[in-house]
Amino acid sequence: MYIPKPVDTEDVQLSEELLDLTEMIAENVHDVWAAGRIAEGWTYGTGKDPEKKTSPMLIPYDELPEHEKEYDRKTAIETLKLITKMGYKIEKK
């Protein structure tokens, strides 16, 4: 049985500058996902149907329901926290 073991990032505090990146990364996460689905032949549909390859989430990020945006934001934040915890620095040029 698979038991997920994400790295504990509770102790990581992101700077305001990195937190400002969250929404941009979240939008890009959605766009990468959507581009992949479209490349696989998926299209927009009012309900998710794997057989017909339709999904109601194949819409622009700003049109997503808030709970879907939160999923992408969490991915962005946890990725930034992991990078920081591993000792890397993200600097803006």
C-alpha positions in Angstrom: 0.0 0.0 0.0 1.3 3.4 -0.9 1.8 5.8 2.0 2.6 9.4 0.9 5.6 10.9 2.7 5.8 14.6 1.7 8.7 16.6 3.1 7.6 18.4 6.3 7.8 22.1 5.4 5.8 23.4 8.4 8.9 25.2 9.7 9.5 27.1 6.4 8.4 30.7 6.3 8.4 32.2 2.8 9.3 35.8 2.2 6.7 38.2 0.9 8.6 38.3 -2.4 8.2 34.5 -2.7 4.6 34.6 -1.6 3.9 37.1 -4.4 5.0 34.4 -6.8 2.3 32.0 -5.6 -0.5 33.1 -7.9 1.7 33.3 -10.9 3.0 29.7 -10.3 -0.5 28.5 -9.5 -1.8 29.8 -12.8 1.1 28.2 -14.7 0.5 24.9 -12.9 -3.1 25.0 -14.2 -2.0 26.0 -17.7 0.6 23.2 -17.9 -2.1 20.7 -16.7 -4.6 22.0 -19.2 -2.1 22.0 -22.1 -1.3 18.4 -21.3 -5.0 17.4 -21.3 -5.7 19.2 -24.5 -2.7 17.5 -26.1 -4.2 14.2 -25.0 -7.4 15.0 -26.8 -9.5 16.4 -23.9 -12.0 19.2 -24.4 -14.2 21.4 -22.3 -17.4 19.7 -21.0 -19.9 20.5 -18.3 -18.9 17.3 -16.4 -15.7 15.2 -16.2 -16.0 12.2 -18.4 -12.8 10.2 -18.9 -14.4 8.2 -21.8 -15.4 11.3 -23.7 -12.3 13.1 -22.5 -14.2 16.1 -21.2 -13.5 18.3 -18.2 -15.2 21.4 -16.8 -11.7 22.6 -15.6 -10.5 23.2 -19.1 -11.0 26.9 -18.7 -8.7 29.9 -18.0 -7.3 30.0 -14.4 -9.2 33.2 -13.5 -12.5 31.4 -14.3 -11.8 28.5 -12.0 -13.8 28.0 -8.9 -11.9 29.2 -5.8 -11.5 25.7 -4.4 -9.7 24.6 -7.6 -7.4 27.7 -7.5 -6.6 26.8 -3.9 -5.4 23.3 -5.0 -3.0 25.0 -7.5 -1.9 27.5 -4.9 -1.1 24.8 -2.4 1.1 23.1 -5.0 2.9 26.3 -5.7 3.5 27.1 -2.0 4.6 23.6 -1.1 7.0 23.6 -4.0 8.5 27.0 -3.0 8.8 25.7 0.6 10.5 22.5 -0.5 13.0 24.5 -2.6 13.8 26.7 0.4 14.0 23.8 2.9 16.5 22.0 0.6 18.8 25.1 0.9 18.2 26.7 -2.4 17.7 30.4 -2.8 15.4 32.0 -5.4 16.5 35.5 -6.4 15.0 37.9 -8.7 17.4 39.4 -11.3 
